[in-house]
Amino acid sequence: MRIVGISGFAAVALLASLGACNGKDQTGDAPAALAKTDLTVTTADGTAHRFTVEVAATESQQQQGLMYRPPLAPDAGMLFAPYPPDGGPPKVANFWMKNTPSPLDILFIRADRTIATVAENTVPFSEAPVPSGEPIAAVLELGGGRAAELGIAAGDKVAWK
């Protein structure tokens, strides 16, 4: 999954032209392993769901996202934080599924760490924008269908270090 926008589309074209298509970064090397952190989503009924997530913190990591990757394990995910990666104020985001082979649930997270919206079961390989709908400070991607399976919804709280 990648972030799109005017600069995002340019970055996508650049990555594609430089051979990022086999899970490699623009240098042709396999991307470096991302840091991982524990993350908890607490639903309205107080149930805590725990995940171990990779953290995409830089612009290049966020551009690559989960592209060319196998499906996520049920307790795994990717956290795009901070968003935007320059640490600026929260902003409206558009993600897409180009070169992402598995459906994802995309959870857009406000600065207060509550979920603003959940885009469920996004379509693999789609270039259609998936909008946050409001300014957000982080994004969590889980395997497609996990949010509904666990009862995760807008307003739930997300915590990570």
LINDA-V508247 format. One record per backbone hydrogen bond with DSSP energy under -0.5 kcal/mol. CO is the residue of the C=O (numbers start at 1). NH is the residue of the N-H. Records with the same first field share a line. If there is no record, write none. Layout:
CO=NH, NH
This chain:
2=96
5=9
6=10
7=11
8=12
9=13
10=14
11=15
12=16
13=17
14=18
15=20
16=19
19=22
20=23
23=31
25=28
29=25
35=55
37=53
38=161
39=51
40=42, 159
41=43, 49
42=157
43=46
47=43, 49
48=50
49=41
51=39, 53
52=77
53=37
54=56, 79
55=57
56=81
58=62
59=63
60=64
61=65
62=3
64=67
66=69
73=76
75=52
77=54
78=80, 141
79=56, 81
80=139
84=87
91=136
93=132
94=4
95=130
96=2
97=100, 125
99=68, 101
100=125
103=144
104=106, 122
105=107, 142
106=108, 119
107=109, 140
108=116, 117
109=137, 138
110=113
113=158
114=110
115=155
117=108
118=120
119=106
123=126
126=97
129=131
130=95
136=91
137=83
138=109
139=80
140=107
141=78
142=105
143=146
145=149
146=150
147=151, 152
148=151
153=156
156=115
157=42
159=40
